[in-house]
C-alpha cells in the first residue's frame, strides 16, 4: 500500500529546504553532508531521504523553489499599464523584497547550479530566462535603441541590472540606514539615467 502524504508535508518540506540552505551556505556544497543537514533540521536521515533522495535533488529543490517563487511574485506585481519607468521600479522592488531573508537560497543558486545535471540546469535556466525576459521587455520599451541588431545592448544592460540586484546580499543589511526601498530607487535610477547615455 502506498504511503499517504502527511497533512503538513509541504510545510515540513519547506522547513527542510530552509535548513538545508543554511547548511549549504555555511559549509559549501561539497562539504555539507546529508547527515549534517538532517541534524541541523532536527530530523532523521531517513526522513530527509524520504523527501529528497540525494544531495543533488535537495540542492535543485532549493534553487527551483526560490526561483519559481520569485517568478510568481514578479508576475503578480507586474503591471503593464504603468509607465515603463514606474513598471521597472516596481519590478526591481519586487525582486529585492523577495530576496529578504533568502540570502542562503541565493548563495546556493549562485554557487551550486554547475554541480547539477543537465535536465535540472535546463529547468532552472528556463525560469531564469523567463524572469530576465520580463525585465528586458520593459527596458526595451524605455529605450528601443538598446535592441539594435547592429549594436545589441539590451542583454548587457538587463544583466547589469541583475548584477546590482543579485549581489546585494553581499553588502546589504536590513535595519541599516539604507532600506530595500531606497536601494530599489537607486538601482532603478542608475539604469534609467544610464541607458539615456548608452549608444
N, C-alpha and C positions, 0 to 999 in steps of 0.2 A: 504494500500500500504506500502510495506517495506521501511524503511528509508535507503537511499543510503549513502554509505560511502564517507566522505569528501576526497578531494584530499590529504589533509595534515594529514589524520587520523594517519598514522604511526609516523609522526613527533610529533604530539600532544601527542600521546600515550607514546612515548619515553620521552618527556619532563615531563609528569606526573610521570613516573616511577622514573626519576632522582630526582624530587622534593620530591616525597614520600619517597624515600630512605634517603634523608636529614632529613626529619622529624622523621622517624623511628630511624635513627642513633642517633639523638639528644635526643629524648624523650623516646625511648624504644618502644617495640611492644605493650605493654599493655596500656601505657598512651597516645600514639598517636591516634588521632581520625580522622575519615574521614573528619570531618568539618575542623580540623586543616590542614590536607593535602590539602584540596580544597582551603583554604585561602592562604596557602603558595604557592600553584601553580597558584593562581590568576584565579581560575575557580569556577564555581558554584558547589555545591554538586551534583546537578542533572547531570551535565556534567561528574563529576568524577564517579558517579554511572553508567553512560552510558558506560563508558569504563571498569569499574571494579565494579561488583555488590556487593562486600563485601571487608572487610579489608583483609581477608584471600586470596581472589583472587588477591588483589593488592600485598601482600607480595609474593605470589607464582610467580606472573609475574616478580617481581624484581629479584628474585633468578634465575628462569629458564632462563630469558633473559641474565643475567650476565653469567651463566654457558654455555649456548649454544653459546654465542659469544666467550667465552674463548675456548671452544672445537673447534669451527670453525677456530679460529686463530692458535691453536696448529696443527690441521690437515693441514692447508695451509702451515705452515712453516716447518713442519716435513720433513726431507729428509733422508730416509732410506739408501741412497747411501753414506752418510757421515760416517766417522769412528765413532763408538758409543760414544766415549768421546766428540767429537765435536757435535754430534747429541744431546747428553744430554744438553750440554751448550746452544745450540740453543733453545731447548725446555724450559729450565729454563728462558732464556732471554725473550722468548715469553710470558710466564706467568707473569713475573714481569712487562713487558711493558703493558700487558693488565690490570694489576692492577693499572696502573697510572690513577689517577682521579676516581678510583672506590672504594675508602675506604668505602663509605656509603653502597654501594651494598654488599660489602664484609662483613660488620658488620651485615647486615640483614641476609645474608646467614648463618653466624656462629651462630646467636642468635635466629632466628625466625623459622627455619625449624621444631623444635619439636612441634610447635603450629599448623602445617598444617595437613590436612587429609592424610589418608594412600595412596590414589592414587597420591596425589601431592608429598608426600615424595618419593614414588616409582619412579616417573618420574625424580625427582631431583637426586635420588640415581643412576639411570641409566646413567645420563650424568656424574656424578662424577666418577662412576666406569670406564666409557669409557676413561676419562682423565687419571685416575690413571693407567689403564691397559697399556696405551701407554708409560708412564714413566717406569713402571715395566718391559716392554719388553726390553727397552734399557738397564736398569740396569742388567737384566738377561744376556744380550749379553756381557756386560762388565765383569761380574763375575757370570758365570753359577752356581757356588757353592752356591750362595745365595738361589737357588731354590731346595736345597737338601731336599727331603721329611723327612729325619731324623732330620734335623735342619732347618726348613723353615724360612729363614731370609729375603726373598725378600720383603714381605709385610712390616715388620718393617722398613727396610731401605727405601723403597719407601715412606712410610708415614712420616718418619723422614725428608726426603727432602721436602715433602709438608708442614710439620711443619715450616721449615725455610722460605718457600715462603708465606704461608698463614698468618703468624703472622707479616710479615714485616710492615704492616700498623700501628702496634703499636709503632714503633720507627723510621721508615724511613721517611725522609722529602726531597722532591725534592728541588734541589738548594743547598743542603748541600755539604760537602766535599767528600761524597761517592755517586756516581751515581748508577742508577739502573744497568747499565752495570758492574760497579765494583762489586756490590753485587751479580750479576749473576755469575761472575767469582769466588767469594768467596764461594758461596753455592755449585757450581759445584765442585770446588776443594776439599771442605770438604768431599763431598760424594765420589768423585773419589779416594782420598787418604785414606779416612776412610774405604771404603769397601775392600781395599787391606789387611787390618788387621783383618777384620771380619772373625771369624772362627765358 
